[in-house]
């Protein structure tokens, strides 16, 4: 929803040390703050979806809010097509973004953000004895952030957050109806400290702790179904990490270098299954008590990038990063499917590791009206 986005940065190769847990890229999206001086908003009606955005002060110059909602309505037009559209068809999405912020003092600001969204697809294929299939993906997320300014050179950010993803697929088949469910819950805390040592040097350090509760998949019969109940054991895990980073300007050369240390531990309560690494046959099953560690992995992730401004319009850049990814998605097909599921590294699966080198240039044209960039990279992936 572009109405709520104030800034979006994509990192394709030179991840700062503050980002971890991903190999390919990172998209950092920041939402707008509500207007603390006056009320405002907008609304739009489109052929596929409509949206509304409202913002305003709660306490003038001290606190404000914003809320935005979207919904598609293709499902409302489905009956107009009659028999040309399969019976029971559904097709819609909605999402809601909301944010409160409070300027407590000149040195303290509080932010409370929330998001919820749902994507639903339903159809039937009588020729395949499929009376109805419904795919439903839901997301719920929230965060609380405290920004504190110690001095003109030092500030901090403390964040608490939680996310909840659910994916359901239901199949209405004569004598074989079923519902497939998966769920990923993540909650955690982050703290970052930024020190502007001088106009040419900025130091940053931070710590974080994330907790995961993942239900990779559960199949349940519906009605008089011959389908048997099957449940993949729940995965519990904790992921602490810390990082340090420095940004330095040396004349026309800008440097950013840092180090990230991450760890990932799977814990009980769960039923841990062990498989032969060659035959992939089940070799053992162990009942693990709550919070008892099962497997632990560590990752040391150096980061380095350099940019040289050859002229006002031309620059060269180079970088090296190492990243670890502990959370994986099991893709059933190349194009993806509704039952692609999430799981973590474990005694059976090692974390993915990537070493990436990149080299490129950036050129501005016509008083910075146009920009062209080329980047070459070499990536070595493991596991």
C-alpha positions as CSV (number, residue, x, y, z in Angstrom):
1,X,0.0,0.0,0.0
2,X,1.9,3.0,-1.2
3,X,-0.1,5.4,1.0
4,X,1.6,4.2,4.1
5,X,5.2,3.9,2.8
6,X,7.6,6.7,3.6
7,X,10.8,5.0,2.6
8,X,11.9,1.7,1.0
9,X,15.5,0.5,0.6
10,X,16.5,-2.7,-1.1
11,X,19.9,-4.3,-0.4
12,X,20.9,-6.8,-3.1
13,X,24.5,-7.4,-2.3
14,X,26.1,-5.2,0.3
15,X,23.9,-5.9,3.4
16,X,24.8,-3.7,6.4
17,X,25.8,-5.7,9.4
18,X,22.4,-4.8,11.0
19,X,20.6,-7.2,8.6
20,X,20.8,-10.9,8.8
21,X,19.0,-14.2,8.2
22,X,18.6,-13.8,4.4
23,X,20.8,-14.7,1.5
24,X,19.3,-13.1,-1.6
25,X,18.2,-9.6,-0.7
26,X,16.7,-7.4,2.0
27,X,13.8,-5.0,1.6
28,X,13.5,-2.4,4.4
29,X,10.1,-0.6,4.3
30,X,9.4,2.3,6.7
31,X,5.9,3.5,7.2
32,X,4.7,7.1,7.5
33,X,3.9,8.8,10.8
34,X,0.5,10.3,11.4
35,X,0.2,14.1,11.0
36,X,0.4,15.7,14.5
37,X,-0.9,19.1,13.3
38,X,-4.0,18.5,11.2
39,X,-6.3,15.9,9.9
40,X,-6.1,14.6,6.4
41,X,-6.5,11.7,4.1
42,X,-7.5,10.3,0.7
43,X,-9.5,7.6,-0.9
44,X,-9.4,6.0,-4.3
45,X,-11.7,3.6,-6.2
46,X,-10.2,1.3,-8.9
47,X,-11.3,-1.4,-11.2
48,X,-9.8,-4.1,-9.0
49,X,-9.5,-2.6,-5.5
50,X,-10.2,0.5,-3.4
51,X,-8.4,2.0,-0.5
52,X,-8.7,4.7,2.1
53,X,-6.1,6.6,4.2
54,X,-6.7,8.8,7.2
55,X,-4.2,10.6,9.5
56,X,-4.3,13.2,12.2
57,X,-3.3,14.4,15.6
58,X,-4.4,12.8,18.9
59,X,-2.7,15.6,20.9
60,X,-1.6,18.5,18.7
61,X,2.2,18.5,18.1
62,X,2.6,15.6,20.6
63,X,0.9,12.5,19.2
64,X,-0.7,11.4,15.9
65,X,-2.1,8.4,14.1
66,X,-2.5,7.0,10.7
67,X,-4.7,4.2,9.4
68,X,-5.1,2.8,5.9
69,X,-7.1,-0.1,4.4
70,X,-7.5,-1.7,1.0
71,X,-9.8,-4.4,-0.3
72,X,-10.3,-5.9,-3.7
73,X,-13.8,-6.8,-4.9
74,X,-13.4,-9.1,-7.9
75,X,-15.4,-11.6,-5.8
76,X,-18.4,-9.3,-5.9
77,X,-18.5,-9.5,-9.7
78,X,-18.1,-13.3,-10.0
79,X,-21.9,-13.9,-9.9
80,X,-22.3,-11.7,-13.0
81,X,-20.4,-14.3,-15.1
82,X,-22.9,-17.0,-14.3
83,X,-22.0,-20.5,-15.3
84,X,-18.8,-19.3,-17.1
85,X,-17.1,-19.2,-13.7
86,X,-17.0,-22.3,-11.5
87,X,-19.4,-22.4,-8.6
88,X,-18.0,-21.4,-5.3
89,X,-15.2,-19.3,-6.8
90,X,-13.6,-16.7,-4.5
91,X,-10.9,-14.1,-5.3
92,X,-10.1,-11.2,-3.0
93,X,-7.6,-9.7,-0.6
94,X,-7.6,-7.0,2.1
95,X,-5.0,-5.4,4.3
96,X,-5.1,-2.8,7.1
97,X,-2.1,-0.7,8.3
98,X,-2.2,1.4,11.5
99,X,0.3,3.4,13.4
100,X,0.4,5.6,16.5
101,X,3.3,7.8,17.5
102,X,3.9,10.0,20.6
103,X,6.6,12.6,21.0
104,X,7.0,12.1,24.7
105,X,9.8,14.7,25.0
106,X,12.6,16.2,22.9
107,X,14.6,13.0,23.5
108,X,12.0,10.3,23.5
109,X,9.5,9.1,20.9
110,X,7.2,6.0,21.0
111,X,5.8,4.2,18.0
112,X,3.1,1.5,17.9
113,X,2.4,-0.2,14.6
114,X,0.1,-2.9,13.4
115,X,-0.8,-4.8,10.2
116,X,-3.2,-7.5,9.2
117,X,-4.0,-8.9,5.8
118,X,-5.8,-11.8,4.1
119,X,-5.6,-13.4,0.6
120,X,-8.3,-15.8,-0.4
121,X,-8.7,-17.9,-3.6
122,X,-11.6,-20.4,-4.0
123,X,-12.6,-22.4,-7.0
124,X,-14.1,-25.7,-8.1
125,X,-13.3,-28.3,-10.7
126,X,-16.2,-30.7,-11.1
127,X,-14.4,-32.6,-13.8
128,X,-11.8,-33.6,-11.3
129,X,-14.4,-34.4,-8.5
130,X,-13.2,-31.3,-6.7
131,X,-16.3,-29.6,-5.4
132,X,-14.4,-26.8,-3.9
133,X,-10.8,-25.7,-3.1
134,X,-10.1,-22.7,-0.9
135,X,-6.6,-21.2,-0.3
136,X,-6.4,-18.7,2.5
137,X,-3.2,-16.9,3.6
138,X,-3.3,-14.5,6.6
139,X,-0.7,-12.3,8.2
140,X,-0.8,-10.4,11.4
141,X,2.1,-8.2,12.7
142,X,2.7,-5.6,15.4
143,X,5.6,-3.7,16.8
144,X,6.4,-1.2,19.6
145,X,9.5,1.0,19.2
146,X,11.2,3.5,21.6
147,X,13.6,6.0,20.1
148,X,15.8,7.8,22.6
149,X,18.3,10.6,22.0
150,X,21.2,10.6,24.5
151,X,22.9,13.6,22.9
152,X,23.3,15.3,19.5
153,X,25.7,12.4,18.5
154,X,24.2,9.4,20.2
155,X,20.8,7.8,19.8
156,X,19.2,4.4,20.4
157,X,16.3,2.3,19.1
158,X,14.5,-0.4,21.1
159,X,11.9,-2.6,19.4
160,X,9.5,-5.3,20.5
161,X,7.7,-7.2,17.6
162,X,5.6,-10.2,16.8
163,X,4.3,-11.7,13.5
164,X,1.8,-14.5,12.8
165,X,1.5,-16.2,9.4
166,X,-1.2,-18.8,8.7
167,X,-1.8,-20.7,5.5
168,X,-4.8,-23.0,5.0
169,X,-5.8,-25.1,2.0
170,X,-9.1,-26.9,2.1
171,X,-10.2,-29.5,-0.5
172,X,-13.9,-30.6,-0.7
173,X,-13.6,-34.0,-2.5
174,X,-16.3,-36.7,-2.2
175,X,-15.1,-39.1,0.6
176,X,-11.6,-37.5,0.6
177,X,-12.1,-34.0,2.0
178,X,-9.2,-32.5,3.9
179,X,-7.8,-29.3,5.3
180,X,-4.1,-28.5,5.2
181,X,-2.7,-26.0,7.7
182,X,0.6,-24.3,8.4
183,X,1.7,-21.6,10.8
184,X,4.8,-19.5,11.5
185,X,4.9,-17.3,14.6
186,X,7.9,-15.1,15.3
187,X,8.4,-12.6,18.2
188,X,11.5,-10.9,19.4
189,X,13.3,-7.8,20.6
190,X,16.0,-5.6,19.1
191,X,18.2,-2.8,20.5
192,X,20.5,-0.6,18.4
193,X,22.9,2.2,19.4
194,X,24.2,4.7,16.9
195,X,27.1,7.1,17.6
196,X,28.1,9.8,15.2
197,X,31.7,10.1,16.2
198,X,32.4,12.9,13.8
199,X,30.9,14.1,10.4
200,X,33.0,11.4,8.7
201,X,32.6,8.5,11.0
202,X,29.5,6.7,12.3
203,X,29.6,3.7,14.6
204,X,26.6,1.4,15.2
205,X,26.1,-1.7,17.4
206,X,23.1,-3.8,18.2
207,X,21.7,-7.0,19.7
208,X,18.5,-9.0,18.9
209,X,16.7,-12.1,20.1
210,X,14.0,-13.8,18.0
211,X,11.8,-16.8,19.0
212,X,10.1,-19.0,16.4
213,X,7.2,-21.4,16.7
214,X,6.5,-23.2,13.4
215,X,3.9,-25.7,12.5
216,X,5.2,-27.0,9.2
217,X,2.0,-28.8,8.2
218,X,-1.1,-30.6,9.5
219,X,-3.6,-32.5,7.4
220,X,-7.0,-33.2,8.9
221,X,-10.0,-35.1,7.4
222,X,-13.3,-33.3,6.7
223,X,-16.6,-35.2,7.0
224,X,-16.7,-38.8,5.9
225,X,-13.2,-38.7,4.5
226,X,-10.8,-41.6,4.1
227,X,-7.9,-39.2,4.7
228,X,-5.9,-39.9,7.8
229,X,-4.8,-37.2,10.2
230,X,-1.1,-36.3,9.7
231,X,0.9,-33.8,11.7
232,X,4.5,-32.7,11.2
233,X,6.0,-32.0,14.7
234,X,6.1,-28.4,15.7
235,X,9.5,-26.6,15.5
236,X,10.6,-24.2,18.3
237,X,13.8,-22.2,18.0
238,X,15.6,-19.1,19.4
239,X,18.0,-16.9,17.4
240,X,20.2,-14.4,19.2
241,X,22.5,-12.1,17.3
242,X,24.8,-9.1,17.7
243,X,26.6,-6.8,15.4
244,X,29.1,-3.9,15.2
245,X,29.5,-1.6,12.2
246,X,31.4,1.5,11.2
247,X,30.8,3.9,8.3
248,X,33.8,6.1,7.4
249,X,34.3,8.8,4.8
250,X,37.9,9.1,3.5
251,X,37.8,11.9,1.0
252,X,36.1,10.5,-2.1
253,X,36.0,7.0,-0.7
254,X,33.2,5.8,1.6
255,X,33.7,2.7,3.6
256,X,31.3,0.5,5.5
257,X,32.7,-2.5,7.5
258,X,31.3,-4.6,10.2
259,X,30.8,-8.0,11.8
260,X,27.7,-9.9,12.7
261,X,27.5,-12.9,15.1
262,X,24.4,-15.1,14.9
263,X,23.3,-18.3,16.5
264,X,20.3,-20.6,16.1
265,X,19.1,-23.2,18.5
266,X,16.1,-25.5,18.1
267,X,14.4,-26.5,21.4
268,X,11.5,-28.6,22.8
269,X,8.8,-29.4,23.4
270,X,8.6,-31.4,20.3
271,X,9.1,-34.8,18.7
272,X,12.5,-34.7,17.0
273,X,12.9,-37.1,14.1
274,X,16.3,-38.1,12.8
275,X,17.0,-39.3,9.3
276,X,19.8,-41.1,7.5
277,X,21.8,-38.4,5.5
278,X,22.2,-40.8,2.6
279,X,19.0,-42.9,2.4
280,X,16.8,-40.2,4.1
281,X,15.1,-43.0,6.0
282,X,13.8,-42.4,9.6
283,X,16.3,-43.7,12.1
284,X,15.1,-42.4,15.4
285,X,12.4,-40.4,17.2
286,X,13.0,-38.6,20.4
287,X,10.5,-36.7,22.7
288,X,12.2,-33.5,23.7
289,X,11.2,-31.6,26.9
290,X,10.3,-27.9,26.9
291,X,13.3,-25.5,26.3
292,X,15.7,-28.4,26.1
293,X,18.3,-27.6,23.3
294,X,18.3,-30.0,20.3
295,X,20.8,-28.5,17.9
296,X,22.8,-25.2,17.8
297,X,24.5,-23.5,14.9
298,X,26.8,-20.4,15.0
299,X,27.5,-18.0,12.2
300,X,30.2,-15.3,11.9
301,X,29.3,-12.9,9.2
302,X,31.9,-10.3,8.0
303,X,30.6,-7.4,5.9
304,X,32.6,-4.9,3.8
305,X,31.7,-2.3,1.1
306,X,33.6,0.5,-0.5
307,X,32.4,3.3,-2.8
308,X,34.7,5.7,-4.7
309,X,33.2,8.9,-6.1
310,X,35.4,9.4,-9.2
311,X,33.4,12.5,-10.1
312,X,30.1,14.2,-9.2
313,X,28.2,11.9,-11.6
314,X,30.3,8.7,-11.6
315,X,31.2,6.2,-8.8
316,X,32.7,2.8,-8.4
317,X,31.6,0.3,-5.7
318,X,32.8,-3.1,-4.4
319,X,31.6,-5.3,-1.5
320,X,32.0,-8.7,0.2
321,X,29.4,-10.2,2.6
322,X,28.9,-13.5,4.3
323,X,25.3,-14.3,5.4
324,X,23.6,-17.2,7.1
325,X,19.9,-18.3,6.6
326,X,18.4,-20.5,9.3
327,X,14.8,-20.4,8.2
328,X,14.0,-22.1,4.9
329,X,11.0,-22.7,2.6
330,X,10.3,-26.1,1.1
331,X,9.1,-25.4,-2.4
332,X,7.0,-28.2,-3.9
333,X,7.3,-26.9,-7.5
334,X,9.3,-24.4,-9.5
335,X,6.3,-22.0,-9.8
336,X,5.4,-22.3,-6.1
337,X,2.3,-23.8,-4.6
338,X,-0.2,-23.2,-1.7
339,X,1.4,-26.0,0.3
340,X,5.0,-24.7,0.2
341,X,6.0,-24.9,3.9
342,X,8.5,-23.3,6.2
343,X,11.0,-25.1,8.4
344,X,14.3,-24.3,10.2
345,X,17.7,-25.8,10.3
346,X,17.9,-28.8,12.6
347,X,20.0,-31.9,13.2
348,X,18.9,-33.0,9.7
349,X,19.3,-29.7,7.8
350,X,22.2,-27.3,8.0
351,X,21.8,-23.5,7.6
352,X,22.4,-22.0,4.2
353,X,25.7,-20.0,3.9
354,X,26.5,-17.5,1.2
355,X,29.7,-15.6,0.3
356,X,29.1,-12.9,-2.2
357,X,31.5,-10.6,-4.0
358,X,30.3,-7.7,-6.1
359,X,31.7,-5.0,-8.2
360,X,29.9,-2.2,-10.1
361,X,29.5,1.4,-11.1
362,X,26.9,4.1,-11.0
363,X,26.4,6.9,-13.6
364,X,24.2,10.0,-13.4
365,X,23.0,11.8,-16.5
366,X,21.3,15.2,-17.3
367,X,21.7,16.9,-13.9
368,X,20.8,13.6,-12.0
369,X,17.6,13.2,-13.9
370,X,18.6,9.7,-15.0
371,X,20.7,7.0,-13.4
372,X,22.3,3.9,-14.8
373,X,24.1,1.2,-12.7
374,X,25.8,-2.1,-13.5
375,X,26.8,-4.6,-10.9
376,X,28.6,-7.9,-11.3
377,X,28.6,-10.5,-8.5
378,X,29.9,-13.9,-7.7
379,X,28.1,-15.9,-5.0
380,X,29.2,-19.1,-3.4
381,X,26.3,-20.9,-1.6
382,X,26.7,-23.8,0.7
383,X,24.1,-26.3,2.1
